């Protein structure tokens, strides 16, 4: 399930809400999220540093892969990097 749609590329809040619905699990009063913290920081960085829709799409594909467990996003010296799992 994709967290983003074409019309959402300019709306960070919609993307984050969609991400929470899709990937946040709640067990009683315990919230479980394996990869949401990194995805959220990546989304905030993306929307702070670019306004170009094509660049946002490029980065959001990697955020989606990260949430699915296909790649791992990390910060190295302030740069968002990815590596295969």
N, C-alpha and C positions, 0 to 999 in steps of 0.2 A: 504494500500500500504506500503510495507516494505521499509525502507530507506537504508537497507543494504543487500548485497548479500554475499555469501560465499567468493568470491574473494576479496571483499572490506574490510575484517576484518583487514587487515594490512595497509590500506590506509585511514588515517584520513581525508584527504582533500576530497576524493571522498564521504565519509560518510557525511561530513558537507555540501557539495554541493547538495547532494541528499536530505538531510534534509531541506535545504533552498527551493529547488524546491517544495517539498511536503507540507511544513508547513508555509511558509512565504506568506502572502497576501499583495498585494499592492493596495491601493486605492488613485488614483491620485499621490501625492507625499508623502503619509503617508504609512509607513511600519507597518504592524500589525503582531505581533507574541505573542501568549499567553504564550508559554512554551519554546521558542527557546533559550532564554538566559541560563536557567538552563540546558537544554540539551547540549548546547555548552560547558558550564563549566564542565559538567560531562564527555563529550567526551574527552576534553583536559586532565582532570585528569586521565581518564582511560588509555589513550595512553602515559601519562607521567609515570605512575606507573606500567604498565605491558606490556609485550611483548608477553605473552602467548595467543595464539589464542582462546583457550577454555575460559579463563577468560574474554577476550574481548567480546566474544559471550554472556557470562552470563550477563555482565553489559549492553551490547547493547540491550538485550531483555527488560531490565528495562527502558532504555532510550526511546525505541519504545513505551512501555506502557505509559510512562510519556507524550509523544507527543500526544498520542491518548486520554489522559485524564483518563486513567484507574487507574493510581497511581500518587502520587505526590513525586517528588524527592526534597530533601532539604539538606542543609549542616548543620550539628550540630557538633560544635567544630572541624571543619576540616574533618569530616567524612561524606561521601555521604550516606544518608539514604533514605528509601522509606516508604511511608505509603499509605494506601488505601484512595481513594477520598470519 
